[in-house]
């Protein structure tokens, strides 16, 4: 008996979803930007020790798209104008025009990463006013960790981004205190401290 088309499409969608999570890479401006490897959700939970919340314990920490405050956003723009030059481009040209799509708890982490990227570029003798200077294309939170997409990247810069992404999984995205990966009933994941995830005690 043939499998109904409806069920086939559902199965294909699941396979594609798991495949996308397992090999998450994004091609931006003709270059591959680093993103940490992720697994289907059950494996991700087992590996990282994700704490789960049911629908009765979820606070507003899980509602709405995260976004950095204008004050911290402007601080990063003014301290690293060449790295974040995409802020003045159209959304079609650079998602950086949307700002930093994560909360303020990661401000210090992003500031340090930005500084390290520019110091590395300066050591390589790259002109800050040239098109070869590293350009942040998008900065956001996804699957509870920092995602930093960079144009004009190098192996060394990819390493710095990788280290920052790993570190973000230990820092509360909201306040900057030590945190752990927290998952709500919808399997939406963020890195939070115990104060921002009611009912979950941080290790």
N, C-alpha and C positions, 0 to 999 in steps of 0.2 A: 504494500500500500504506500503510495507516494506521500511524502511529508508535505502538509499544506504550506503554501507560499508564505502565509502569515508567520508560521512558526520558524520557517527557514530565515526570514528577514530578521526575526528576533534573535535567533542564534548567531547570525552574521554580525548583528549589532554588538552582541556581547563579546564575540571574538575580537572585533575591531577595537572595542573599548579596552579590553585587557591588553591588547597589543600596543595600543597608544600609551597606556600607563607604563608598560614595561620598557618601551624604548622612546622616551620622551625627549625629542630633540626638535628645535625650532630653527628654521632657515630664515634668517633675517638679513636683508641687504646683501644677499649673495653669499653670506658666510654662515657657518653653523655656530650657534651660540650654545654655550655649555648649559646643561641641566642635569642634576643628579639622576641616576637611574632609579626608577620607582617600580614597584611590583603591584599586582592586583591587591585590592584592599586587605584581604585576610592575611596575605603574606607580609604586607607592609605593617600591619598591626603586630604580628608575631615578631618581626625583626626589630622594630623600634619600641615595642612595649607601649603601644598607644592605649591610653586610658579612655574608656567609653562613658558617655553620659546618656541617660535616657531623656525623653522629651520633657520630663517633669523637672529635671535639674539643669537644663540649658538656660544660660543667662543671655543677655544681649551681646555677649562677646562673640556669638556665632551669627548674629544678624547683620545684614548689610555688607556691602563691599568695603573692605578696609581702605583707608586713605590717610596719608600723612597730613598733619596740620599745615596751614599756609606758612606759619613761622619757620618750622623745620624744613619745609620744602624750599623756601627762599634762602635759608642758610646754606643748603647744599648747592643750590643754583649759583649763589654769589661766591662761594668758596671754590667751586669747580666749574666755572662757566664754559670752558672748552669741552670738558667731558660731557656736560649736559646741554650742549648746544642744540640738541634735537627738541628741546622744550618749545622753541619758537616755530617749529615746523608744523605742517598740517598732520592730522591723524593718519592720513594715507602715507605720508612720508616717514613718520616716526611716532610710535605709541608713547614716546616720552612726553608728548604734548598733553597726555592725561595726568602727568605728575607721577608721584610715587604711590603705587597701588599696594601699600602695606601701612601698618600702623606705626606710631611713634616709638614703640619699644625697640625697634631695630635701627633707629636714627644713628646711634653711635657706631653700630656695626657697618652701616652703609657709608658713614663719613670716613671711617678708617679704610674701608675697601676702596673708596674713591681716591683717597690720598695715596694709597699704595699703588693704584693703577697709574696715577699721574707721575709719581716718583719713578716708577719703572719706565714709563715712556720717556721721561726726561733723561734717564740714564742711557737710554738707547739713542739719544741725540735727535729725537723727533721734534720738529717745530710745532709748538702748541697751536699755531695759527694755520697749520697745513691740514689738508684733508686726511693725512695719515695718522693724526692724533686720535687715540681711542675715543669712541663716541658711545655713550650709553643709549641704547635703543628702547629698552623697557626695563623697569624695576618693579617687581610685584611679589606677592605671596601666592604660592600655589602648593597644595598638599602639605601645608603647614611649614614650608621652608621658603627661604629667600630665592627668588629667581632674578638673575641679573644678566640681561642680554647685552652683548657688547659687539660693536662693529670695530674693525681694525684690531682684532684680538690676536694674541700670540699664545704659545704654549705656557709661558710663565703667567700671563694674565688669566688664562683658563684655570691654572692652579690656584691663584689667589681667589678667584670667584668660587671655585669648588670648596675651598677652606671656609669661606664666609657662609656658603650655603649650609655646610655641616654645622657650623657654629650657631646659625640661626635656629636650629632645631633644639637648642638648649636655652634659648632666651625668649621670655614672654614677649610676644609681638606688641602687646598693648603698653606695658610699663617698663620693660627692660630687665626685670628681675629674672632669676633662674626659672626656667619653665620646662614643661614636657609636652609631647604631642598629645592633644586631646581630640577625641572624636565624638560628635553628637549622634543622635539617633539616625540622622540622615547620612552619616559617614562623612560629614564635612569636617576636615581636620585643620586645627590651628595649634601653634605652640603657645601655651599659656601657663601662668603661675597658678598656685592654688587660690589666690585671691580673686582671679578672674575666671575661675572654673569651679563654681559651687559644687560641692559634693565630691571633688577629686583632690586628694592630697599629693602635692608634689614631693618627689623623693628627696 
